[in-house]
Amino acid sequence: MTTDAPWPSGIPSRRELRALLLQHHPWLASTEHGPQAVEAGECDRCGAEPRLTQTCGPSAYPCLGRECALAAGEDAWCEGHAAEARAALGWLAALDADADDVARLWWLTTGEVRLNRDLVGRLVRVALPPG
């Protein structure tokens, strides 16, 4: 899954992509929820969506993706963190449909995850408007 090949031609540099992503998806700047708030990787519950929030631990799944967190609801957090759970769930519910691809591209641009260079172009096309 990783490669040390150069960044694909025709794709802005990682630094430029980070700036574009923040411009088009300001939710990426959050350090409470989203890809900057969790360790890069797939959801601890399903293994198929990117981690976007961290629970306080009563469940067996400390870092969840959007759909898994929304499905688990407040039960993924303890009673003492109910307000945090509601905030996280509201934040996750407000994300656009492309949020998973955007989060993965964010991790690529920060170097937290390295991906086959051929897939970077697809993620850029999904996460950013043409041009």
Backbone as numpy.savetxt, mean C-alpha at the origin, in Angstrom:
# Nx Ny Nz CAx CAy CAz Cx Cy Cz
11.62 -12.81 -8.16 10.81 -11.62 -8.16 11.66 -10.36 -8.16
12.88 -10.43 -7.73 13.72 -9.24 -7.71 14.67 -9.24 -8.89
15.12 -8.06 -9.21 16.09 -7.92 -10.27 16.93 -6.68 -10.00
18.15 -6.71 -10.45 19.02 -5.55 -10.33 19.13 -4.82 -11.65
18.30 -5.19 -12.62 18.32 -4.53 -13.92 17.96 -3.06 -13.76
18.42 -2.22 -14.68 18.09 -0.79 -14.59 16.58 -0.55 -14.64
16.18 0.59 -14.11 14.79 1.01 -14.16 14.38 1.04 -15.63
13.18 0.59 -15.97 12.77 0.53 -17.38 12.85 1.88 -18.08
13.25 1.87 -19.34 13.32 3.12 -20.11 11.90 3.64 -20.33
11.79 4.94 -20.42 10.49 5.56 -20.62 9.69 5.75 -19.34
10.19 5.24 -18.23 9.52 5.39 -16.94 10.31 6.44 -16.15
9.63 7.39 -15.53 10.37 8.39 -14.73 11.23 7.71 -13.66
12.23 8.42 -13.19 13.10 7.89 -12.13 12.27 7.61 -10.89
12.84 6.84 -10.00 12.13 6.53 -8.75 11.77 7.80 -7.99
12.68 8.73 -7.92 12.42 9.99 -7.21 11.26 10.74 -7.88
11.27 10.81 -9.21 10.19 11.49 -9.92 8.86 10.77 -9.73
8.91 9.43 -9.75 7.67 8.67 -9.54 7.11 8.89 -8.14
7.98 8.95 -7.13 7.49 9.22 -5.77 6.76 10.55 -5.73
7.34 11.57 -6.35 6.71 12.90 -6.36 5.37 12.85 -7.10
5.33 12.17 -8.24 4.07 12.05 -8.99 3.02 11.29 -8.20
3.44 10.22 -7.55 2.49 9.44 -6.75 1.91 10.27 -5.62
2.74 11.03 -4.93 2.24 11.89 -3.85 1.31 12.96 -4.38
1.59 13.46 -5.58 0.74 14.48 -6.19 -0.63 13.90 -6.54
-0.66 12.71 -7.11 -1.92 12.12 -7.57 -2.63 11.29 -6.50
-1.90 10.86 -5.49 -2.45 10.02 -4.42 -1.93 10.53 -3.07
-2.43 11.67 -2.61 -1.91 12.28 -1.38 -2.02 11.38 -0.15
-2.89 10.37 -0.18 -3.01 9.46 0.95 -1.71 8.71 1.21
-0.82 8.64 0.23 0.46 7.97 0.43 1.33 8.66 1.47
1.08 9.93 1.73 1.88 10.67 2.71 1.56 10.27 4.14
0.47 9.58 4.36 0.08 9.18 5.71 1.11 8.24 6.32
1.45 8.51 7.55 2.34 7.60 8.28 1.56 6.83 9.35
0.24 7.04 9.41 -0.60 6.29 10.34 -1.22 5.07 9.68
-1.52 5.18 8.39 -2.10 4.08 7.61 -1.45 4.13 6.24
-1.46 3.03 5.56 -0.91 3.00 4.22 0.49 2.42 4.16
1.10 2.47 3.00 2.38 1.80 2.81 3.53 2.36 3.64
3.40 3.59 4.14 4.46 4.14 4.99 4.28 3.75 6.46
3.14 3.17 6.78 2.84 2.84 8.17 3.09 1.37 8.51
3.36 0.57 7.50 3.53 -0.86 7.71 4.79 -1.34 6.98
5.25 -2.50 7.36 6.36 -3.11 6.63 5.84 -3.56 5.27
6.59 -3.29 4.23 6.18 -3.67 2.89 5.93 -5.17 2.83
4.86 -5.53 2.17 4.54 -6.95 2.02 3.06 -7.17 1.84
2.72 -8.43 1.73 1.32 -8.80 1.51 0.60 -9.00 2.84
-0.68 -8.84 2.79 -1.56 -8.97 3.95 -1.27 -10.25 4.72
-1.18 -10.15 6.03 -0.92 -11.32 6.88 -2.07 -12.31 6.86
-3.26 -11.87 6.51 -4.43 -12.76 6.50 -4.57 -13.50 5.18
-4.55 -12.76 4.06 -4.84 -13.40 2.76 -3.61 -13.61 1.90
-2.57 -12.84 2.14 -1.35 -12.97 1.35 -1.49 -12.51 -0.09
-2.59 -11.81 -0.41 -2.84 -11.43 -1.80 -3.01 -9.93 -2.03
-3.15 -9.18 -0.97 -3.28 -7.73 -1.13 -2.21 -7.06 -0.27
-1.77 -5.86 -0.65 -0.70 -5.23 0.12 -1.18 -4.81 1.50
-0.26 -4.89 2.44 -0.56 -4.41 3.80 -0.79 -2.91 3.74
-1.84 -2.45 4.40 -2.13 -1.02 4.44 -2.43 -0.50 5.84
-2.65 -1.41 6.79 -2.91 -0.96 8.15 -2.41 -2.00 9.14
-2.11 -1.51 10.32 -1.65 -2.41 11.38 -2.67 -2.38 12.51
-3.04 -3.56 12.96 -3.98 -3.65 14.08 -3.19 -3.60 15.38
-3.89 -3.63 16.50 -3.19 -3.60 17.79 -2.92 -5.00 18.33
-3.34 -6.02 17.61 -2.90 -7.35 17.97 -3.86 -8.39 18.49
-5.14 -8.14 18.71 -5.96 -9.24 19.23 -6.18 -10.36 18.20
-6.03 -10.03 16.93 -6.20 -11.07 15.92 -4.84 -11.69 15.62
-4.85 -12.76 14.90 -3.60 -13.43 14.52 -2.93 -12.72 13.35
-3.55 -11.65 12.85 -3.06 -10.97 11.66 -2.76 -9.51 11.97
-1.54 -9.18 12.33 -1.22 -7.82 12.74 -1.25 -6.77 11.62
-0.93 -7.15 10.40 -0.94 -6.20 9.28 -1.89 -6.70 8.21
-2.86 -5.86 7.88 -3.91 -6.28 6.95 -3.97 -5.40 5.71
-4.44 -5.99 4.65 -4.77 -5.25 3.45 -6.14 -4.63 3.61
-6.51 -3.84 2.64 -7.77 -3.09 2.71 -8.99 -3.99 2.86
-9.17 -4.92 1.95 -10.37 -5.76 1.98 -10.42 -6.63 3.23
-9.28 -7.17 3.64 -9.27 -8.01 4.85 -9.59 -7.18 6.10
-9.05 -5.97 6.18 -9.34 -5.12 7.34 -10.81 -4.74 7.36
-11.35 -4.38 6.19 -12.76 -4.00 6.14 -13.66 -5.19 6.48
-13.27 -6.38 6.05 -14.06 -7.59 6.36 -14.00 -7.91 7.85
-12.83 -7.74 8.46 -12.68 -8.04 9.89 -13.34 -6.98 10.75
-13.36 -5.76 10.27 -13.96 -4.67 11.02 -13.22 -4.38 12.32
-13.92 -3.83 13.26 -13.31 -3.44 14.54 -12.81 -4.65 15.33
-13.25 -5.85 14.99 -12.80 -7.04 15.70 -11.30 -7.30 15.55
-10.67 -6.69 14.56 -9.23 -6.86 14.38 -8.44 -6.03 15.39
-9.11 -5.13 16.10 -8.48 -4.31 17.12 -9.12 -4.63 18.47
-8.43 -4.33 19.55 -9.00 -4.55 20.87 -10.00 -3.44 21.20
-10.80 -3.64 22.23 -11.81 -2.65 22.62 -11.18 -1.31 22.97
-10.01 -1.34 23.56 -9.32 -0.10 23.94 -8.87 0.73 22.75
-8.82 0.13 21.59 -8.39 0.84 20.37 -9.53 0.95 19.36
-10.75 0.98 19.84 -11.92 1.05 18.95 -11.92 2.32 18.11
-11.52 3.44 18.71 -11.49 4.71 17.95 -10.44 4.62 16.84
-9.30 4.04 17.14 -8.26 3.86 16.11 -8.76 2.93 15.01
-9.49 1.90 15.41 -10.05 0.97 14.42 -11.01 1.69 13.49
-11.90 2.49 14.04 -12.86 3.22 13.21 -12.14 4.17 12.26
-11.11 4.84 12.76 -10.35 5.76 11.89 -9.67 5.00 10.76
-9.05 3.87 11.09 -8.37 3.07 10.07 -9.36 2.55 9.04
-10.47 2.04 9.50 -11.47 1.48 8.59 -12.08 2.56 7.69
-12.32 3.73 8.24 -12.83 4.84 7.43 -11.82 5.27 6.39
-10.56 5.33 6.78 -9.48 5.70 5.87 -9.38 4.68 4.73
-9.40 3.41 5.08 -9.32 2.35 4.07 -10.52 2.36 3.12
-11.70 2.58 3.66 -12.91 2.58 2.84 -12.92 3.73 1.83
-12.22 4.80 2.13 -12.20 5.97 1.25 -11.20 5.85 0.10
-10.37 4.83 0.11 -9.36 4.70 -0.93 -9.98 4.36 -2.29
-9.30 4.78 -3.34 -9.73 4.45 -4.70 -9.51 2.98 -4.98
-10.15 2.49 -6.01 -10.06 1.08 -6.39 -8.63 0.66 -6.74
-7.81 1.59 -7.20 -6.44 1.24 -7.60 -5.43 1.34 -6.45
-5.90 1.49 -5.24 -5.01 1.72 -4.09 -3.98 0.61 -3.90
-4.35 -0.63 -4.16 -3.39 -1.73 -3.99 -2.21 -1.58 -4.95
-2.50 -1.28 -6.20 -1.42 -1.09 -7.18 -0.59 0.14 -6.83
-1.24 1.18 -6.37 -0.53 2.40 -5.98 0.43 2.11 -4.82
-0.04 1.37 -3.82 0.81 1.02 -2.68 2.01 0.20 -3.12
1.78 -0.76 -3.98 2.91 -1.58 -4.46 3.91 -0.75 -5.24
3.42 0.17 -6.07 4.33 1.05 -6.82 5.09 1.95 -5.87
4.45 2.42 -4.81 5.14 3.23 -3.81 6.34 2.46 -3.24
6.10 1.22 -2.86 7.20 0.42 -2.30 8.32 0.21 -3.31
7.97 0.10 -4.58 9.00 -0.03 -5.62 9.83 1.25 -5.71
9.17 2.39 -5.65 9.89 3.65 -5.80 10.75 3.97 -4.58
10.40 3.43 -3.43 11.20 3.67 -2.23 12.31 2.62 -2.07
12.26 1.59 -2.90 13.27 0.53 -2.81 12.96 -0.52 -1.77
11.79 -0.42 -1.11 11.43 -1.42 -0.10 11.15 -2.77 -0.73
10.69 -2.74 -1.96 10.39 -3.96 -2.71 11.01 -3.80 -4.09
11.59 -4.86 -4.58 12.11 -4.86 -5.94 11.29 -5.86 -6.74
10.96 -5.49 -7.94 10.06 -6.28 -8.76 10.65 -6.44 -10.15
10.26 -7.47 -10.81 10.67 -7.67 -12.19 10.40 -6.37 -12.95
11.41 -5.84 -13.60 11.31 -4.54 -14.26 10.18 -4.46 -15.28
9.80 -5.56 -15.90 8.72 -5.54 -16.89 7.37 -5.22 -16.25
7.22 -5.52 -14.97 5.96 -5.25 -14.30 5.83 -3.81 -13.82
6.97 -3.11 -13.71 6.93 -1.73 -13.25 6.08 -0.88 -14.19
6.26 -1.05 -15.50 5.49 -0.28 -16.48 4.00 -0.46 -16.32
3.56 -1.69 -16.07 2.13 -1.95 -15.88 1.61 -1.22 -14.65
2.37 -1.25 -13.56 1.93 -0.57 -12.35 1.88 0.94 -12.55
2.84 1.49 -13.29 2.83 2.93 -13.56 1.60 3.30 -14.37
1.26 2.51 -15.38 0.08 2.80 -16.20 -1.20 2.74 -15.38
-1.27 1.85 -14.41 -2.47 1.71 -13.58 -2.55 2.84 -12.55
-1.41 3.21 -11.96 -1.42 4.13 -10.83 -1.39 5.61 -11.20
-0.92 5.94 -12.39 -0.79 7.34 -12.78 -1.50 7.61 -14.09
-2.00 8.82 -14.26 -2.67 9.16 -15.52 -1.66 9.20 -16.67
-2.11 9.04 -17.90 -1.19 9.09 -19.04 -0.44 10.40 -19.09
0.81 10.31 -19.56 1.63 11.52 -19.71 2.48 11.76 -18.51
